[in-house]
Amino acid sequence: MLNETYTSRAANSDESTLPPAGSGQVALASAIGTTVEYYDFTLYATATALVFNHIFFVSGDPMVGSIAAFATFFVGYCARPLGGLLFGHFGDRVGRRTMLLLTVLIMGIGTFLIGLIPSYNAIGIYAPILLVTLRLLQGIGLGGEYGGGMVMTIENAPRERRGFYSSLVHIGTPAGFLIPIALLSVISATMDPDAFLSWGWRVPFLASILLVGVALFIRFRIAESPAFEKAVAKERPAALPVAEVLRKHWPNVLLGIGAKIAESGLFNIYAVFAITYCVTTLNLPKELVLNGILFGCAVECITLPIFGSLSDRIGRKPIYIAGALLQAVFAFFFFGMLDTANAATIWFAVAIGLGLGHGMMYGAQGALFSALFPTRVRYTGLSLVQQIGPLLGGGLSPLVAVTLLTEYKSVIPVMFYMAGIAVLSAICALALRVLPSNQED
């Protein structure tokens, strides 16, 4: 019965022959949705480094407060695999479009409510409890968002341009970092510090509800993936997509997770931990490092489609591995550049990390990881890789870095940690088994 429902709609669907304009429209819709999702998620990350250790985790030692705050940041990553499995399951069985509408709602509502939580001084232990609960809600939404948006884009793009179109979706990540950091920078620079800690930081959280409305409007106008309709018309969807993925594609799941660790982990070193290091350890104005991250994110918005296009020409793996190895080397220069306390040097350091090293990996990643799984279980397979990998990478990296810095009073252990996960990801990417082009669809 389910097959019959989609047969007539799928008869004329052919993802490999869709016109570029249609591919661009879907990529744009996914990119805007990703921007909204990462706006919400990044707003929390930035507030973690600047505000939450003062508002929700009161401690006499600023670094102890930072560790507690980053622990809640990690909690959100713990929820992402659950969101990936939940939305991946229904995305592979029912369709991609409906799941993408739900993820935007879940993420946006969670972010809006964070802006309403009273401080620790007002309600005591209930403040961090509410924060953790809403952080979990955020994580579930983001866990389902990425796989659906990327799958929709890949399945609507011409096969020979998938690197380029998938990289457009990834622009939503640095853009999603750039917007909330810019808002917090302007608000914190123009407000009295006490007023900022009291209520100013809440404004971007509450304003996120407007972005949710925009994202929903755009996504309601996008049709279901033609590749999904075509696959369902040919055979019944997998009864339990995650079981099929783990049974038939487990090597790619494990290797993909390993390949993902450095991409997400190093991004959060450049864009999250660097804030804590510059403000708490170097005693630099937070505006200086925030502006540097803004610059790095803007640079990456430009470099992502460049590296995505290069991956279409010379291969996904070479670009991805080159980006990982570049960051392994750069790990031993990054903190030295921050230590100069020179604005231009700090900006340049973040731009190299985000725009060049991370940009190479992220520009090639969408097309590379999507080619690891066939259409019938692609949403689930991609979600597993994309959500468990960040749990071990991006979710842990700020916590690991701030713990190492606190324990050893030096960034040298952090440098070796960065280089180690970069080499690990390069090795895992090299071992990935990409599906032949005739099996991708």
C-alpha positions in Angstrom: 0.0 0.0 0.0 2.8 2.4 0.9 4.5 1.6 -2.4 1.4 2.4 -4.4 1.1 5.8 -2.6 4.3 7.0 -4.1 4.4 5.1 -7.4 2.6 7.7 -9.5 4.6 10.6 -8.0 7.9 8.9 -8.4 7.4 7.7 -12.0 8.6 11.0 -13.4 11.3 11.7 -10.7 14.9 11.4 -11.6 17.4 13.1 -9.2 20.3 13.0 -11.6 18.5 15.1 -14.3 17.0 17.8 -12.1 17.7 21.3 -13.5 20.4 23.2 -11.6 17.9 25.9 -10.6 15.8 23.3 -8.7 18.9 22.0 -7.0 19.9 25.5 -6.0 16.5 26.3 -4.5 16.6 23.2 -2.4 20.2 23.9 -1.3 19.2 27.4 -0.4 16.2 26.2 1.7 18.4 23.7 3.5 21.2 26.3 4.0 18.7 28.7 5.6 17.3 26.0 7.8 20.8 25.0 8.8 21.6 28.6 9.6 18.6 28.8 11.9 19.5 25.6 13.6 23.1 26.6 14.2 22.0 30.1 15.2 20.1 28.4 18.1 22.9 25.9 18.9 25.7 28.4 18.6 24.0 31.0 20.7 24.1 28.5 23.5 27.8 27.8 22.9 28.8 31.5 22.9 26.7 32.2 25.9 28.3 29.2 27.6 31.7 30.9 27.2 30.6 34.4 28.2 27.5 34.2 30.5 26.3 30.9 31.8 29.3 30.4 34.2 28.1 33.6 35.9 24.3 33.2 35.6 23.6 29.5 36.1 26.8 28.0 37.5 28.0 30.3 40.3 31.5 29.5 41.5 34.4 31.3 43.2 36.7 30.0 40.5 35.9 31.2 36.9 37.5 28.1 35.4 35.3 25.7 37.5 32.2 27.6 36.4 33.4 27.3 32.8 33.9 23.5 33.2 30.3 23.2 34.6 28.9 25.3 31.8 30.8 23.4 29.1 29.4 20.2 30.6 25.9 21.3 29.8 27.2 22.2 26.3 28.2 18.6 26.0 24.8 17.4 27.2 23.3 18.8 24.0 25.6 16.7 21.9 24.6 13.6 23.9 21.0 14.2 22.7 21.9 14.6 19.1 22.3 10.8 18.3 18.8 10.3 19.7 17.4 13.0 17.5 19.3 11.6 14.5 17.9 8.1 15.1 14.3 9.4 15.7 14.1 11.7 12.8 16.2 9.4 10.6 13.9 6.5 11.2 10.8 8.4 10.1 12.7 10.3 7.4 13.6 7.0 5.7 10.1 5.6 6.1 7.7 8.5 5.8 9.7 11.3 4.1 12.3 13.9 4.6 10.2 17.1 4.4 7.9 16.6 7.4 10.9 15.8 9.6 12.6 19.0 8.6 9.6 21.1 9.7 9.6 19.4 13.1 13.3 19.8 13.8 13.1 23.6 13.2 10.1 23.9 15.6 11.8 21.8 18.4 15.1 23.7 18.1 13.5 27.1 18.0 11.1 26.5 21.0 14.0 25.2 23.1 16.1 28.3 22.3 13.3 30.7 23.0 12.6 29.2 26.4 16.3 29.3 27.4 15.9 33.1 27.1 13.2 33.0 29.8 15.0 30.9 32.5 15.5 32.8 35.8 19.1 33.0 37.1 20.6 30.7 39.8 20.3 33.5 42.3 16.5 33.7 41.6 15.5 30.0 41.7 18.6 28.1 42.8 19.3 24.6 41.5 16.2 24.7 39.3 17.9 27.2 36.9 20.7 24.7 35.8 18.1 21.9 35.7 15.9 23.8 33.3 18.9 24.8 31.3 20.0 21.2 30.9 16.5 20.1 30.0 16.1 22.7 27.2 19.7 21.9 26.0 18.6 18.3 25.6 15.6 19.5 23.5 18.0 21.6 21.4 20.2 18.6 20.8 17.3 16.4 19.7 16.2 19.0 17.1 19.7 19.5 15.7 20.3 15.8 15.7 17.4 15.4 13.2 18.1 18.6 11.3 21.4 18.0 9.6 20.7 14.6 8.0 17.4 15.7 6.6 18.7 19.0 5.1 21.7 17.4 3.6 19.9 14.4 2.2 17.3 16.7 0.6 20.0 18.7 -1.1 22.1 15.7 -2.3 19.0 13.9 -3.6 18.0 16.9 -5.6 21.5 17.8 -7.0 23.1 16.6 -10.2 25.6 13.9 -9.3 28.6 15.7 -10.7 27.8 18.8 -8.6 26.9 17.3 -5.3 30.1 18.6 -3.7 29.2 22.2 -4.6 25.5 22.0 -3.6 26.2 20.2 -0.3 28.8 22.8 0.6 26.1 25.5 0.2 24.1 23.8 3.0 27.3 23.8 5.2 27.5 27.6 4.8 24.6 27.6 7.3 27.1 26.5 10.0 29.5 29.4 10.0 26.6 31.7 9.2 24.8 30.3 12.1 27.8 31.0 14.3 28.3 34.5 12.8 24.9 35.9 13.4 24.5 35.2 17.2 28.1 36.1 17.9 27.6 39.4 16.1 24.4 40.1 18.1 26.1 39.2 21.4 29.1 41.3 20.4 27.0 44.4 19.7 24.8 43.9 22.8 27.7 43.4 25.1 29.7 46.3 23.7 26.8 48.8 24.0 25.4 47.7 27.4 26.7 48.1 30.9 28.2 44.7 31.9 25.7 44.2 34.8 22.8 44.9 32.5 24.2 42.5 29.9 24.5 39.7 32.5 21.1 40.5 33.9 19.0 40.6 30.7 20.9 41.7 27.6 22.2 38.2 26.8 18.5 37.0 26.6 17.6 39.2 23.7 19.1 36.9 20.9 17.5 33.8 22.5 14.1 35.4 22.4 14.6 36.8 18.9 15.2 33.3 17.6 11.5 32.8 17.3 11.5 35.2 14.4 14.0 33.1 12.5 12.0 29.9 13.2 9.0 31.6 11.4 11.2 32.3 8.4 12.6 28.8 8.2 9.1 27.2 8.4 7.8 29.5 5.7 10.6 28.4 3.4 10.4 24.7 4.1 6.7 24.6 3.6 7.4 25.6 0.0 9.8 22.7 -0.7 8.5 19.4 -2.1 9.5 15.9 -1.0 12.8 14.4 -2.2 12.3 12.8 -5.6 14.9 10.2 -4.9 13.0 9.1 -1.8 9.7 8.9 -3.7 11.5 6.9 -6.4 13.1 4.5 -3.9 9.8 3.9 -2.1 8.1 3.2 -5.4 10.6 0.5 -6.1 10.6 -1.3 -2.8 9.1 -1.1 0.6 11.0 1.1 3.1 13.2 -0.6 5.6 11.2 -1.7 8.6 13.9 -0.5 11.0 16.4 1.6 9.1 19.0 1.7 11.9 19.1 -2.1 12.0 19.7 -2.2 8.2 22.4 0.5 8.4 24.3 -1.3 11.3 23.9 -4.7 9.6 25.0 -3.8 6.1 27.0 -0.6 6.4 28.6 -0.7 9.9 32.2 -0.2 8.7 31.2 3.1 7.1 29.3 4.1 10.2 32.4 3.5 12.4 34.9 5.1 10.0 32.6 8.0 9.3 32.3 8.7 13.0 36.1 8.7 13.3 36.4 11.0 10.2 33.9 13.4 11.7 35.6 13.8 15.1 38.2 16.3 14.1 36.0 18.4 11.8 33.5 19.1 14.6 36.1 19.0 17.4 38.5 21.5 15.9 35.7 23.8 14.8 34.7 24.2 18.5 38.2 24.8 19.5 38.5 27.7 17.1 35.0 29.1 17.7 34.2 28.2 21.3 37.2 27.3 23.4 39.2 30.2 21.9 36.8 32.6 23.6 37.3 31.1 27.0 41.1 31.0 26.5 41.4 34.6 25.3 39.1 36.0 27.9 39.9 33.9 31.0 43.6 33.1 30.5 44.9 35.9 28.4 42.6 38.5 29.9 41.8 40.0 26.5 38.6 41.9 25.8 35.9 39.5 24.7 35.0 41.7 21.8 38.5 41.1 20.3 38.2 37.4 20.0 34.5 37.5 19.1 35.3 39.8 16.2 38.1 37.3 15.2 35.6 34.5 15.1 33.2 36.6 13.1 35.9 37.2 10.6 36.8 33.5 10.5 33.2 32.5 10.0 32.8 35.1 7.2 35.9 33.7 5.5 34.6 30.2 5.7 31.3 31.2 4.1 33.4 32.1 1.1 35.8 29.1 1.1 33.2 26.3 1.6 31.7 26.4 -1.9 35.2 26.7 -3.3 36.3 23.5 -1.6 33.0 21.9 -2.4 33.6 22.6 -6.1 37.1 21.3 -5.8 35.8 18.0 -4.3 33.7 17.6 -7.5 36.8 17.9 -9.6 39.5 16.1 -7.8 37.6 13.9 -5.3 36.0 14.2 -1.9 38.6 12.2 0.0 41.7 14.1 -1.1 40.2 17.4 -0.1 38.9 16.1 3.2 42.1 14.4 4.2 44.2 17.4 3.2 42.0 19.6 5.5 42.6 17.2 8.4 46.3 17.1 8.0 46.6 20.8 7.6 44.9 21.2 10.9 47.2 18.7 12.6 50.1 20.9 11.7 48.3 24.2 12.5 47.5 22.9 16.0 51.1 23.8 17.0 50.8 27.4 15.8 47.2 28.3 16.7 47.7 29.2 20.4 51.0 30.9 19.7 49.2 33.3 17.4 46.5 33.9 20.1 49.2 34.5 22.7 50.5 37.5 20.7 47.3 39.4 21.9 47.5 41.2 18.6 44.0 41.6 17.0 45.1 41.1 13.4 47.1 38.0 14.3 44.2 36.5 16.3 41.8 37.2 13.5 44.3 35.5 11.0 44.7 32.5 13.3 40.9 31.9 13.5 40.5 32.5 9.7 43.2 29.9 8.9 41.5 27.4 11.3 38.0 27.9 10.2 38.3 29.2 6.6 41.1 26.9 5.4 41.5 23.9 7.6 37.9 23.3 8.7 36.6 24.7 5.4 38.4 22.0 3.4 37.0 19.2 5.5 33.5 20.6 5.7 33.3 21.6 2.1 33.8 18.0 0.9 32.0 16.3 3.8 28.4 16.5 2.7 28.9 14.7 -0.6 31.5 12.3 0.9 29.4 11.1 3.8 26.1 11.0 1.8 27.8 8.6 -0.7 28.4 6.1 2.1 24.7 5.0 2.2 22.0 4.2 -0.4 18.8 6.2 -0.6 16.6 3.9 1.4 18.6 4.3 4.6 20.6 7.5 3.8 18.9 9.8 6.3 19.5 7.3 9.2 23.1 6.4 8.2 24.1 10.0 7.6 22.5 11.0 10.9 24.4 8.3 12.9 27.7 9.5 11.5 26.9 13.2 11.8 25.6 13.0 15.4 27.8 10.5 17.1 30.9 12.0 15.5 30.2 15.4 17.0 29.4 13.8 20.4 33.0 12.6 20.5 34.4 15.6 18.7 32.7 18.9 19.0 30.8 18.1 22.2 33.9 17.0 24.1 36.6 19.3 22.6 35.8 22.5 24.6 35.4 20.4 27.8 38.6 18.5 27.1 40.5 21.6 26.2 39.5 23.6 29.3 40.2 20.6 31.5 43.7 20.1 30.1 44.4 23.8 30.4 43.2 23.9 34.0 45.1 20.8 35.0 48.4 21.5 33.2 48.4 25.3 33.2 49.6 25.1 29.6 48.1 24.8 26.1 50.7 22.3 24.9 48.5 19.3 25.9 45.6 20.9 24.0 47.9 21.2 20.9 48.6 17.5 21.0 44.9 16.7 21.5 44.0 18.8 18.4 46.7 17.2 16.3 45.8 13.7 17.5 42.1 13.9 16.6 43.1 15.4 13.2 45.4 12.5 12.3 42.7 10.0 13.5 40.1 11.5 11.2 42.5 11.6 8.3 43.1 7.8 8.7 39.4 7.0 9.0 38.5 9.1 6.0 41.2 7.3 3.9 39.5 3.9 4.8 35.9 4.9 4.0 34.2 2.8 1.3 32.2 5.1 -0.9 29.4 3.6 -2.9 29.8 3.3 -6.7 27.9 6.1 -8.4 25.4 3.6 -9.8 24.5 2.5 -6.3 24.2 5.9 -4.6 20.7 6.4 -5.9 
